[in-house]
Amino acid sequence: MGEKRLDLPQGTLDLLILKTLELQPMHGWGISERLQQRSRDAIQVQQGSLYPALHRLERRGWIKAQWAISENSRRAKFYELTAKGSKQLALEASDWNRLAVAVSEILRTT
């Protein structure tokens, strides 16, 4: 590996959490693990960033949470994308893609 982990630009964590929950409800640790796996270890979200983001998304009505039993038989809070969150994900993903194209264009210019 050898490459350093990436620092997320402000606001990106919300987008990544929403995208992760698009497939299925997950608990916080599972979200963190999925992000790390999908990014091939380039992104590692610390609990001190993850849980405040989850609470913020819940307050905005983009995700909802309920207690359930995890795969290792422990009680855990599972987060699920709401219809409002799904709409927000579509908006933020579109904005992110437009930004990525614009930045790529600038970096390619000589």
N, C-alpha and C positions, 0 to 999 in steps of 0.2 A: 504494500500500500504506500506508505511514505508521504502521501499528500496530507496537507494540513486540513483540519476541519474548517468549514465555511461559517462565517458570521452571517446571520440572516439580516437582510435589510429590514428596517422597521415596517411592521404591518404584514410581513410575509408569513409569519407563524400562523396567524389567523387563517389565511388562505390554505396553508398546508394541513392544518387541523380539519378544516371543512372538507377538503378533498379526501383526506384519510377516512373520515366518517361517512363519506358518500357510499362506500361499499357495504358497511355494516357497523352496528354499534360496537364501541370498544371502551375499555377502561383506560385511564390515563397512562399507565405503564405500557399498555399495548399500543397506544398511539405513538408514544415515544419510540418504542421498538420498531414499529412499522416505518416511521420516518427515517430512522437510522438505516434500516435494511434497504428501503427503496432508494435512498441516496447513496448506497454503497459506502456507508460510514462517513460520508462528507458532512452530514448534518446530525448533530447530537443535541437534543433539546434537554436542558436541565429542568428538574422539577420546579425550581424557582421561577422559571419562565413559563413552563407548560401549564401549571395549575392556575395561575392568575389569568392566562389566556382563556382557558376553559371556562372559568367563572365569568369572564367578560363576554364571551360568546353566548353563554347561558343567559346572562342579563339582557342581552340584545335580542333574545328569542331565536337565535340561529341554531342552537343546539338545545336539547333537553337531556336531563339525566335521571336515572333511577338506580336504586341499589339492587344488586343481583349477586349470584355466586359465580366467581370466576372459574376458569379451567383448573385452577389448583385448589378448589374448594374453599376459597376465602371470599368474604363479603367485599364487594368492590362497587364503585360508582361507575356505571356504564353510560357513555354519552352517545347521543343519536342526533343526526342531522334532521332539522325540521324543514317544512316546506319553505318557510322564510329563509332558512339557512341555505337551502338548495338554490334559491333565486340569488342570494348574495354570492354564493360560490360561482355561479355563472357570470355575474357582473365582474367579480374580482379576477376570475381566470381570464376573461376577455381583456381586461385592463392590463393584466400582467403580460399576456401574450403580445399585446400592442407595444408595451414598453420594451420587452425583450427584443422585438424586431427592430425598434428604433435604436436601441443601444448597439445591437449587432451592426446595424448600418453605419453608425458613427465609428465604431471600432474598425470596420472594414475600410473606411475611407482613408486614402493615403494622400 
